[in-house]
């Protein structure tokens, strides 16, 4: 785990970067689900403008959350961005957290972040799409990259996403797409799979209105 002085330095750098370019650091992946870097979550104005209500942090230290995000709306996964890091056991937890937040009502907005918004947090978002849209690991990565070009899960996380897709479809409680449904959707393109997530969320909350963002 990084030393307190190192964490303080990283936080200071993030705050400086946040003040300079925070508006460019958050990427909307699907309605009400953002992927960002650490600087974004440190900027109170940006978080307020985005309307963020729930945060998933994937960092190897515990961040200081903004007071505007209540404790039940925060999830921290302690993990380093290394190919040897085991993110797989956490993916059901992060997926369930995102699902519950988005299904609770039509105004909740989730932001998932790591330090740069490239590997760890991207893997979490990809896992959510795998579980809820029936995407393969590669499809989910390609889709998220289309929304945030710098996304690039490390090789270890890519392998674990493939394991998650294979194992989850066979019985994980957080998956809404079965193995049979996945195999029958070979003709679907990636955008149609993502749209299914949006439509299912609308059905669950009982509304057909557009997302606020």
C-alpha positions, 0 to 999 in steps of 0.5 A: 500500500502506498505511504500517506505522503505518496497518497497526499502527493497523488491527491495534490496532482489530481486536484491540480489536474482536476481544476485544469481539465476535469470536464474532459476526464469523465466519459459517458459509457451508457446513460447514467454510467460514467468512467473517469480518472481520479481527478474527476472524483476529486472535483466537487463542481464537476461531480455536481454538474454530472449529477453523480450519486454513486461512486465505485473506486478501484484504487490501491488506497482508500480515497477521501470521498466527497461529502456529497456522496453518502457512505452507502453510495460508495464502493472501494475496491483495493487493487493495484493495476498489475497483470497479476492483480486478482480483480475477478472476485470483485466483479460480481460485487461491482456489477451488483452495486452498479445494477442496484444504483441504476435500477433504484430510480431514474435519477441515480448516476454512477461514476466508476474510476481508478487513477487514470480511467484506463485499466482497473475502472474500465475492467469494472465497467466491461464486467457490468456490460458482460453481465447485463448486455450479454457481451463477450469480453472483447466486445465489452472492451471494444464498446467501452473504447469507442466511448473512451479511447484511452481504455486499455485493461491490462493483459491480466484483467483481459484474461479475467474478463474472459473468465468472468464472461464464461463463468458468470453466464453459467450461473452467477446471480448478477448476470441477466443474460444466460449462456443460451441467450448469449449464443443466440445473439451472435448476429447482434452488434455491440451497440444493440447489446448496449441499448438492451442495458438501457431499455432493461433499466427503463423497464425496471424503474417503470419509465420510458423517459430519457436519461437525464444525461 
